[in-house]
Amino acid sequence: MENYTGRVYLAAAQGRREPRHGNWWFDPNPLFFVDVTDWTPGAPLTLGDDTPGHPVKRLGDLPAGDWSLQAVIRTGDRNAGPLSGPGTVYSLPVRTKVADSVEAAITLDRTEPSRSAISPGTGMELFEVHSPLLSEHFGTPFTLRAVIRLPEGTDSSPEAAAKLPTLYHIGGFPGALRSANLIPWLYGRHDEADQLAIVHLEAEHRGGHSAFVDSAAGGPWGTALVTELIPALEAKFPLQSRTDGRFLTGHSSGGWASLWLALEHPNVFGGTVSTAPDPVDFSRFQTVDLYAPDANLYRSVEGERAAVARTADGSSTWMDEFVAMESAMGEGGQMRSFEWTFSPVGEDGLPKRLWNRDTGEVDPTVAAHWRRFDIADRVQRQWSTLEPILRDRVLIVMGDADTFHLEGAARQLDELLTARGLPHVVEIIPGDHSSILDAALSQRILQRALQCARGGDASKAPPLSPS
């Protein structure tokens, strides 16, 4: 491969699994890194004892014992994670016994191949279309990708007499195409799935999850979706080309994205069921108020150490440690993904940082830029426009003990809407981040999509035209 400029990683683990495939969010393997310029892979590269890392701060501090080491360089063209994904270059794991120092010769000679995003026998089809908008933004050819599932036996030609309503599904972080394999499990067990098309939208790029926002750093994903991808899908398949025939759903980051799209493009989408969405009120960004005087991402609203996640046994993953892990990994992590979506662009061409990585101090000028993406704030500013959309088209479902503390923002939005006469838009139900998305909720999503298609007023929605 060509000379490389970027970050070289050394992942370490003591189990049998490849170190690069560690559980990075909740139990991260030791990861060390060095930034190189115009380096020739295969040429000697020495990582000394002072090589930084996380959660072990220096390579020289790696505890004595038997370790498996693996080197990785990030070369995939659109992977949010730096350690895996098509195009990633890596080494075979090397076993070594760590005593007073780490010594190992490691050769980066493997490239992760592209694999089908669709498991065999699922009845799903990959669809791609060139995106002029995102190609211009990224300065390289870029395709929008989706996976479509049609009911078995459907005439798939666009000339088919019976046009299908479409459920657009957006997965959680990082919005990967491969998570389309969850579609049969989520919806295939219900009879309602045989009455509509289901489209899983890819949202992943090198900066993280696009959330289908028109973003300064991430690019015009929302506009590309509604003017490039959807028209192309409707030109290829027998899909209804009207507002009430297009329904949204999504979970986690996809839940936030589906809600944003429903409010941003009411003439395109007939409604949404958004499950466990990312923070819908930035004054309760997980456990932090981003607008508070002297706001600090590492300090909660209650003045305690801010947690990013919790487990059923009561243990917490702390925001400062989570950010340190992401800082070692570089671009593409979940918290950095928010900056790719909401922040202005800095002089280096990258999204400005909302907070100081060492101290947690929030930059109020960047937080002010984020405000235009604060859904609760937008509801208050644009109430007369958004009230009928929220009343008739939106359902938000959140667990009362969300793993990532997302229920706090949902509760605040619920209080705002209830005070304004909309008490049934937000539902807080028993469960955590994942457990709420059960068979009953997935069936309810399908039923609401079909209800929208049967009861909408198509005359109010001009069809989209392929770009």
Beta strands, then each sheet from edge to edge (+ up, - down):
strand 1: 4-13
strand 2: 31-39
strand 3: 53-54
strand 4: 65-73
strand 5: 89-90
strand 6: 94-98
strand 7: 110-111
strand 8: 124-130
strand 9: 143-149
strand 10: 166-170
strand 11: 197-201
strand 12: 204-205
strand 13: 208-209
strand 14: 214-215
strand 15: 219-220
strand 16: 246-251
strand 17: 271-275
strand 18: 307-310
strand 19: 316-318
strand 20: 394-399
strand 21: 426-429
sheet 1: 3+ 2- 1+ 4- 5+ 7-
sheet 2: 3+ 2- 1+ 4- 6+
sheet 3: 8+ 9- 11+ 10+ 16+ 17+ 20+ 21+
sheet 4: 12+ 13-
sheet 5: 14+ 15-
sheet 6: 18+ 19-
end
